[in-house]
């Protein structure tokens, strides 16, 4: 891989990742669900007469309940997170079109960045900088898979639509001041390539270059993302973007994710590795909707750290500030994964 580009923001991140394992936040959606907000609370006064239901549109809360979002960021920073994600997983005009709110995507991204940055500034110290990652979700439409089982060639979105939507998001988040970009929960590499193209386009137009994390999602025990690629093929498809880190998140708990993370660590030997799994398997009887307690998730991620697999750890669906505090405690004294070819991670002889 070519040398890491010079960053205009968060310049200290590469060195910090060589010194210690950094902690990402946990699930925004899980924390919002805990609040049991109703339709009227999602709408607020501004959207009280909106013609469609909006409950579940978490990105709308950036505009109607900003204190809710800022409080969640505060909770994750207080739990020990080094990096929080903006509440923008679904803040593209493609995703927001489901609510008739495509034209609000720009405002949602800018306000989300403002809220996260305000929280980061409150919690940052000279000894412990805090960072905000502008989050790019996969969109509810896929460029690689037909939505019609009777027509394999059918598509409900194309590359240009995705590129334009992601460019709008990159511009809004970048202009609002986030420290880095995170393209996450990738189930379709073609969607991700549209996002990466748009991000690079914004870098070129703005003269800025932010650190970039790319995170794929292995959907089941096949070891492939939904659009069919293995972990190694996925990395081969996105490594041209020269990310600061590449990793896996969502769909699986840490125990099931381990072999695929090992595969990625071998393939991306010269790139930092991130991992933020779900809190185990779904369990509707638990408070968070998932099986694993903070103690279980943190123990599993400690094992990843001891194996030399990771540089960034955090949590996805079902994880809370309690999970993040436990994860931070579990990896706090572990050495970060080493970069550079064979032996870059310490293989478990029992694997």
Secondary structure as the mmCIF struct_conf table of DSSP 4:
data_model
#
loop_
_struct_conf.conf_type_id
_struct_conf.id
_struct_conf.beg_label_comp_id
_struct_conf.beg_label_asym_id
_struct_conf.beg_label_seq_id
_struct_conf.end_label_comp_id
_struct_conf.end_label_asym_id
_struct_conf.end_label_seq_id
HELX_LH_PP_P HELX_LH_PP_P1 UNK A 2 UNK A 7
BEND BEND1 UNK A 8 UNK A 9
TURN_TY1_P TURN_TY1_P1 UNK A 11 UNK A 12
HELX_RH_AL_P HELX_RH_AL_P1 UNK A 13 UNK A 19
BEND BEND2 UNK A 20 UNK A 20
STRN STRN1 UNK A 22 UNK A 23
STRN STRN2 UNK A 24 UNK A 24
HELX_RH_AL_P HELX_RH_AL_P2 UNK A 28 UNK A 34
TURN_TY1_P TURN_TY1_P2 UNK A 35 UNK A 36
HELX_RH_AL_P HELX_RH_AL_P3 UNK A 39 UNK A 43
TURN_TY1_P TURN_TY1_P3 UNK A 44 UNK A 49
BEND BEND3 UNK A 51 UNK A 52
TURN_TY1_P TURN_TY1_P4 UNK A 55 UNK A 56
HELX_RH_3T_P HELX_RH_3T_P1 UNK A 58 UNK A 60
HELX_RH_AL_P HELX_RH_AL_P4 UNK A 61 UNK A 64
HELX_RH_AL_P HELX_RH_AL_P5 UNK A 66 UNK A 78
TURN_TY1_P TURN_TY1_P5 UNK A 79 UNK A 80
BEND BEND4 UNK A 82 UNK A 82
STRN STRN3 UNK A 83 UNK A 85
BEND BEND5 UNK A 87 UNK A 87
TURN_TY1_P TURN_TY1_P6 UNK A 89 UNK A 90
BEND BEND6 UNK A 92 UNK A 92
HELX_RH_AL_P HELX_RH_AL_P6 UNK A 93 UNK A 96
HELX_RH_3T_P HELX_RH_3T_P2 UNK A 97 UNK A 99
TURN_TY1_P TURN_TY1_P7 UNK A 100 UNK A 100
HELX_RH_3T_P HELX_RH_3T_P3 UNK A 102 UNK A 104
HELX_RH_AL_P HELX_RH_AL_P7 UNK A 105 UNK A 123
BEND BEND7 UNK A 126 UNK A 128
STRN STRN4 UNK A 131 UNK A 136
BEND BEND8 UNK A 140 UNK A 140
BEND BEND9 UNK A 143 UNK A 145
BEND BEND10 UNK A 147 UNK A 147
TURN_TY1_P TURN_TY1_P8 UNK A 149 UNK A 150
TURN_TY1_P TURN_TY1_P9 UNK A 152 UNK A 153
BEND BEND11 UNK A 156 UNK A 156
HELX_RH_AL_P HELX_RH_AL_P8 UNK A 159 UNK A 176
TURN_TY1_P TURN_TY1_P10 UNK A 177 UNK A 177
BEND BEND12 UNK A 179 UNK A 179
STRN STRN5 UNK A 180 UNK A 186
BEND BEND13 UNK A 187 UNK A 187
HELX_RH_AL_P HELX_RH_AL_P9 UNK A 189 UNK A 206
BEND BEND14 UNK A 207 UNK A 207
STRN STRN6 UNK A 211 UNK A 216
BEND BEND15 UNK A 220 UNK A 220
TURN_TY1_P TURN_TY1_P11 UNK A 221 UNK A 222
STRN STRN7 UNK A 224 UNK A 224
TURN_TY1_P TURN_TY1_P12 UNK A 226 UNK A 227
BEND BEND16 UNK A 228 UNK A 228
STRN STRN8 UNK A 230 UNK A 230
HELX_RH_AL_P HELX_RH_AL_P10 UNK A 231 UNK A 238
HELX_RH_3T_P HELX_RH_3T_P4 UNK A 239 UNK A 241
BEND BEND17 UNK A 244 UNK A 244
STRN STRN9 UNK A 245 UNK A 253
HELX_RH_AL_P HELX_RH_AL_P11 UNK A 254 UNK A 267
TURN_TY1_P TURN_TY1_P13 UNK A 268 UNK A 270
BEND BEND18 UNK A 271 UNK A 271
STRN STRN10 UNK A 272 UNK A 278
BEND BEND19 UNK A 279 UNK A 281
STRN STRN11 UNK A 282 UNK A 282
TURN_TY1_P TURN_TY1_P14 UNK A 284 UNK A 285
BEND BEND20 UNK A 286 UNK A 289
STRN STRN12 UNK A 290 UNK A 290
BEND BEND21 UNK A 291 UNK A 291
HELX_RH_AL_P HELX_RH_AL_P12 UNK A 294 UNK A 306
TURN_TY1_P TURN_TY1_P15 UNK A 307 UNK A 308
BEND BEND22 UNK A 311 UNK A 311
STRN STRN13 UNK A 312 UNK A 313
TURN_TY1_P TURN_TY1_P16 UNK A 317 UNK A 318
HELX_RH_AL_P HELX_RH_AL_P13 UNK A 321 UNK A 331
TURN_TY1_P TURN_TY1_P17 UNK A 332 UNK A 333
BEND BEND23 UNK A 334 UNK A 334
HELX_LH_PP_P HELX_LH_PP_P2 UNK A 335 UNK A 339
BEND BEND24 UNK A 340 UNK A 341
TURN_TY1_P TURN_TY1_P18 UNK A 342 UNK A 343
BEND BEND25 UNK A 344 UNK A 345
TURN_TY1_P TURN_TY1_P19 UNK A 349 UNK A 350
#
